[in-house]
Each structure stands twice: as structure tokens, then as C-alpha cells.
Amino acid sequence: MPAIVGAVQINSIGSGGVFHIGDVFAISPSSVAKTFAGAGSFNTGDGLRIYNQYSHTNTNDRDISDGNIIGNA
């Protein structure tokens, strides 16, 4: 269905994002990320007290590749 689009301002688009104006059948953005984090890394809030005295994050990854995206050039 056609539409009239006014002014558009784009500040940023990430590597896995899509910006599209108009008719479309299917949009499928693809991205892969691998995150290593120790205990207490993603805590949010006010007045947190985290005690991780013996925390250890093993980042030994023997794979050649992880999460391949093929054919999305």
C-alpha cells in the first residue's frame, strides 16, 4: 500500500539493522555476537553490592568460527 512519507532523520543504523521505506515482502537482518562476562558483569541499579571473590571467566574458545552468516552479502 503506497504511503506518503515526510522528513526522515537517521542518526545511526547498526550492522544488523534495516532501514526501509516503502513496500516490502520480507526483511531479515542478521548479526552475530559473542560475549564473555564474569559474575556480576551485567548488574544494573542503584546501591549494588556485589561480592565475587573467586569469580573466573573461561574465555578459551577452540572453535575456528562461531555463528557464521553465509549468503547475506
Contacts in CASP RR format, 6 or more apart in sequence:
PFRMAT RR
TARGET T0000
AUTHOR 0000-0000-0000
METHOD contacts of the structure
MODEL  1
MPAIVGAVQINSIGSGGVFHIGDVFAISPSSVAKTFAGAGSFNTGDGLRI
YNQYSHTNTNDRDISDGNIIGNA
1 23 0 8 1.000
2 22 0 8 1.000
2 23 0 8 1.000
3 22 0 8 1.000
5 21 0 8 1.000
5 22 0 8 1.000
8 21 0 8 1.000
10 19 0 8 1.000
13 19 0 8 1.000
15 31 0 8 1.000
16 29 0 8 1.000
16 30 0 8 1.000
16 31 0 8 1.000
17 29 0 8 1.000
17 31 0 8 1.000
18 27 0 8 1.000
18 29 0 8 1.000
20 27 0 8 1.000
30 69 0 8 1.000
30 72 0 8 1.000
31 69 0 8 1.000
32 66 0 8 1.000
32 67 0 8 1.000
32 68 0 8 1.000
32 69 0 8 1.000
34 61 0 8 1.000
34 66 0 8 1.000
36 57 0 8 1.000
36 59 0 8 1.000
37 57 0 8 1.000
38 52 0 8 1.000
38 55 0 8 1.000
38 56 0 8 1.000
38 57 0 8 1.000
39 50 0 8 1.000
39 52 0 8 1.000
39 55 0 8 1.000
39 57 0 8 1.000
40 50 0 8 1.000
40 52 0 8 1.000
40 55 0 8 1.000
43 50 0 8 1.000
END
